[in-house]
Amino acid sequence: MTQETLLSVQNLQRSFDGNEAVHNLNFEIHRGEVVALLGTNGAGKSTTLNMITGNLKPDAGEVNICGLNVFTKPKQAKTNLGYLPETPPLYRELNVSEYLQFAACLHGVGKAQVQNSIDKALEICGLNTVRKKLIANLSKGFQQRVGIAQAIIHNPALVILDEPTIGLDPVQMQDIRALLDDLSNNHSVLLSTHMLAEAESTCDRVLIIDKGSLLLDQALQNLNSSPDKRVKLRFHGNPPVEALNAIVGCRSVSCSQYGNFMCRYDGADFIQQVQAQSLENNWQLYEIGPIASSLEQVFLDLVVRDSGVSNAQAIQ
Amino acid sequence: MTWLITHNEFKRVWYSSIAWVLFSIALFVLGLLLLVLLNNFYSDVQAKLVSLKHAPGLTDLVIAPYLFWVAVVGVFIVPLFAVRSCTEERLQGADLLLSSAPISNVQIVLGKFFALTLFAFIYTAVCSSLALALGYFTALDYGKIAAACLGVFLYISSFCAAAIFVAHLTRTPIIATAAILGLLLVLVMLYMSGSATSSSSELFLYLSNFPHLADMLTGSIDTTHIAYFLLFTLLFLCLSVRNLNRRYCF
C-alpha cells in the first residue's frame, strides 16, 4: 500500500549574500508521520521551514503540500498547513479567544464552525482556564500553547512546528511534548528542534540537516535497532588505546585529553571483558556509563565529527 | 478576508492605550488651537471685516485654518499606527500569522490600509465636529466645510498608504517612523521648492500633496485633486504589495 505524500520537498536551495543556507534539499512526509528536522543552531532548519511555509522565496526547488505547489498555488496549498514559527505569531493585545477566532477565520473556518474549532483547540492545548486572558499576560509556556493552538485550529493535514520547546522550563517542556503526542494522533507533524530527546520521544522519523544539506533521512525505529552501543570508561591507571581496541566486540576507541575513553562496541559481553582485562592488567577501572542514545550517537557522528570535533570532546 | 484583517487591525489600534492617548492629546491641542483662532477672529479680525463688501467669514478665517492643522496633526499621528501595524508586527514575528495563512498579499495590504483609513475617517470626523459645533452660534458655509473635510480625509488617508509602504520596508520601528516623517518633509519641500518665486515648478507643485489639500481647504473640489490623492494612494499600495511579493511567496 502506498502512503499519501503530504509534503514533498525537491531540490530546495537558498543562499544569503552568497552563503548557501540550504543546499539541494529533498525529502517527503507522509500522512500520519511525525518527523523531526534536527540540526545544530544555524544548520538551516528555520530557513527550510520558512521556505516550506511560503514565508521565504527559495532560489530554486519545489515544495508541494498535499500535491499543491506552495509557490504557484500558495492559497490552496496553505489551506492544508498549520505553522508555528520559532517566535509564536501572537497579537499580545488580544485575549486568547479573540486571537484564536481571528486565526480560525483567517484560515477559512466557516462561521458556523468557528466556535467549535476554538473550543477544540483550547481543549487540546489546555488553554480553557486562560481563554479570556490577554496574551501579553500569559507565561511563555502558555504563549507557546496559544501558538500551537493557532496552528491546529483549522485542523490542517500538516502541522509544522519550529522549535516549540525553546526557552521553556522543564515542566513546560514536558507539557508541550505531551501536547505533541496528542497532535500526532490526528495530524502529520514536521518538528524542527535541536533537542534530540524531544525528537526521540515524539517522532517516527528523523531528518538530520547540517550546513543546509540533508545528512540523514531515517525512521527512528531503524536507528534504535543499530547494533552499535557506546560507553564511557574511566580508569585510575592508563591503559593503552590499542589494548582496549583489541577486546572482542570493540569497534573503535578514542581517548580525550582528560583520560576519558569512549568505546563503540557491538558485542554482548564487551563490558564484562573490559572489567576482566582491567583486573588482570591493573587499569583500575572506576567508572562505566552509557554515554549516548542511538540518535545522539548518529547525530554526533554525522554533525560533530563532520565539523572536525572528536566525539570524545563533544561529550565532555 | 480583507475586511477580517481590517477589523482585526482596527480593534488592535483601539485596544492599545497609545491610540487613546494620541487621540486625546490631538483633540486637546486642536481644541486649544480652535479657541485661539476664534479669540483672534473676535478680538482683531471681525472689526476689520465690517467695511469689506464680500468679506470672508468664520468658515474661511477660523474653520479652514483649523482644518489645515487637523490635517497636519493627522499626518503626524498616522505614521505611529502604520509602524505599529506593520513594522512592530514584523519585529515581533506576528506577520508570519498572515503570511502563512491562505490569503494574498493584496488582501494583507488592503486590510491594513482600510483599518488606518477608518481611523483617519474617525479622526477627521471627531475633529471636524469641534468646528461644526460653531454652527449653533453662527452661520457656517457647510459646502466649504464639507469640501475641506474631504480634503483633510483624502490627505491623511493617502498618506496612510505611503506610511504603510515605508513601514513594510524595515523591522525597526524608530527607522520606520523617521523614514515616514522624512517622506512627509520631502513632500513639503517639493511644495516649498515648487512655489518659490525663483524656482517655481508646476510639476513639483503637482507632485506634492500639500497644494492639493490647500486648494480643497478653500472649498474647491477639483477632480485633479481627487485624482491626485487616488493615484498617490494606489501607487503606494502597489509598492507595498510588490514589496511583500518579493518577501513572501505569492
Boltz contact constraints between the chains, C-beta under 6 A:
constraints:
  - contact:
      token1: [A, 53]
      token2: [B, 100]
      max_distance: 6.0
  - contact:
      token1: [A, 54]
      token2: [B, 249]
      max_distance: 6.0
  - contact:
      token1: [A, 55]
      token2: [B, 96]
      max_distance: 6.0
  - contact:
      token1: [A, 55]
      token2: [B, 99]
      max_distance: 6.0
  - contact:
      token1: [A, 55]
      token2: [B, 248]
      max_distance: 6.0
  - contact:
      token1: [A, 57]
      token2: [B, 249]
      max_distance: 6.0
  - contact:
      token1: [A, 71]
      token2: [B, 249]
      max_distance: 6.0
  - contact:
      token1: [A, 74]
      token2: [B, 249]
      max_distance: 6.0
  - contact:
      token1: [A, 74]
      token2: [B, 250]
      max_distance: 6.0
  - contact:
      token1: [A, 75]
      token2: [B, 102]
      max_distance: 6.0
  - contact:
      token1: [A, 78]
      token2: [B, 102]
      max_distance: 6.0
  - contact:
      token1: [A, 79]
      token2: [B, 102]
      max_distance: 6.0
  - contact:
      token1: [A, 83]
      token2: [B, 100]
      max_distance: 6.0
  - contact:
      token1: [A, 85]
      token2: [B, 93]
      max_distance: 6.0
  - contact:
      token1: [A, 85]
      token2: [B, 96]
      max_distance: 6.0
  - contact:
      token1: [A, 87]
      token2: [B, 93]
      max_distance: 6.0
  - contact:
      token1: [A, 89]
      token2: [B, 93]
      max_distance: 6.0
  - contact:
      token1: [A, 89]
      token2: [B, 94]
      max_distance: 6.0
  - contact:
      token1: [A, 89]
      token2: [B, 96]
      max_distance: 6.0
  - contact:
      token1: [A, 89]
      token2: [B, 97]
      max_distance: 6.0
  - contact:
      token1: [A, 91]
      token2: [B, 94]
      max_distance: 6.0
  - contact:
      token1: [A, 93]
      token2: [B, 12]
      max_distance: 6.0
  - contact:
      token1: [A, 93]
      token2: [B, 15]
      max_distance: 6.0
  - contact:
      token1: [A, 93]
      token2: [B, 16]
      max_distance: 6.0
  - contact:
      token1: [A, 102]
      token2: [B, 8]
      max_distance: 6.0
  - contact:
      token1: [A, 105]
      token2: [B, 4]
      max_distance: 6.0
  - contact:
      token1: [A, 106]
      token2: [B, 101]
      max_distance: 6.0
  - contact:
      token1: [A, 107]
      token2: [B, 101]
      max_distance: 6.0
